Amino acid sequence: AMLMASGELNLAMGGPSVLGSEPRRSVYVRKIRNTPDEMLKGFDAPTGFHSTPTRDSTTTTTQALLMINGSWVLDRSRAMSSALTEAHPSDPVAWVEHAYKRCYGRIPREKERERALEFLRTNNDRDAALMDFCHVMLSSNEFLYLH
């Protein structure tokens, strides 16, 4: 979902396996048993040592730290902010609207729009502020959990 929201997801079907850093669905990620992908491992991906008929579903501090500090999530945030500025070069209102549609499939509520625009306006570095905004969107409970 994060690759889709950031605009990076490669939707090609089939082909060789790839490293976890590639923008492919995790079904195509190469499984190296002794060197698991940290992001997938943090979110309960099967180990690959045995059959896994059901997957664990946990919420841990490690997951929160991966979302806040993990380079993979920060790279997705950077890509998403680049896609927003490319689509709408100087239009913060469009950035907020588009980000909400990409991440949550809805338009922002009035209060959400106001807060996001205020955040973007009060930061001197527009690019860094937009990346931080995207990071918040991609790390939010509404994005991560089905309600």
Residue pairs with C-beta under 8 A, 6 or more apart in sequence:
1 143
2 73
2 76
2 138
3 9
3 10
3 23
3 24
3 25
3 76
4 102
5 76
5 80
5 102
5 103
5 137
5 138
5 143
6 76
6 77
6 79
6 80
6 83
6 134
6 138
7 79
7 80
7 83
7 102
8 23
8 76
8 79
9 23
9 24
9 25
10 22
10 23
10 24
12 24
15 28
17 28
17 29
17 30
17 31
18 24
18 28
18 29
18 30
19 29
19 30
20 26
20 29
20 30
20 37
20 39
20 40
20 72
21 72
22 28
22 29
26 40
26 45
29 37
29 40
31 48
33 47
33 48
33 49
36 45
36 47
36 48
37 45
38 66
38 70
39 66
39 70
39 72
39 73
42 60
42 62
42 63
42 66
43 63
43 66
44 55
44 56
44 57
44 58
45 55
46 52
46 55
66 72
66 73
67 73
67 138
67 139
67 144
68 139
73 135
73 138
73 139
74 135
76 134
76 138
77 131
77 132
77 134
77 135
77 138
78 131
78 134
80 99
80 102
80 134
80 137
80 138
81 127
81 130
81 131
81 133
81 134
84 94
84 95
84 98
84 99
84 130
84 134
85 95
85 127
85 130
87 94
87 98
88 94
88 95
88 98
92 117
92 120
92 121
93 113
93 117
95 120
95 130
95 133
96 108
96 112
96 113
96 116
96 117
96 120
96 133
97 107
97 108
97 113
99 116
99 133
99 134
99 137
100 106
100 107
100 108
100 112
100 137
101 107
103 137
103 138
103 140
103 142
103 143
104 137
104 142
104 143
108 116
116 133
119 129
119 132
119 133
120 126
120 129
120 130
120 133
123 129
123 132
137 143
